Amino acid sequence: LAQTVLKVYDILGNEVSTLVNKELSSGFYEYEFDASSLPSGIYFYKLTAGKFNSLKKMILMK
């Protein structure tokens, strides 16, 4: 098991949502992100699982 955290940030680096923050075993997982309260724009999501870190950009268009 590894502590897994998946967070979404706005363009200024402010955290807007935490989708996952728990210990998970290896495998495939799927989570829904409800962005209905957020304006269109560029956001970043960061996944941390154990020693693994990944930061990606996403564009929200309404």
Helices and strands as residue ranges (DSSP letters): E 2-10, E 15-24, E 41-49, E 52-60
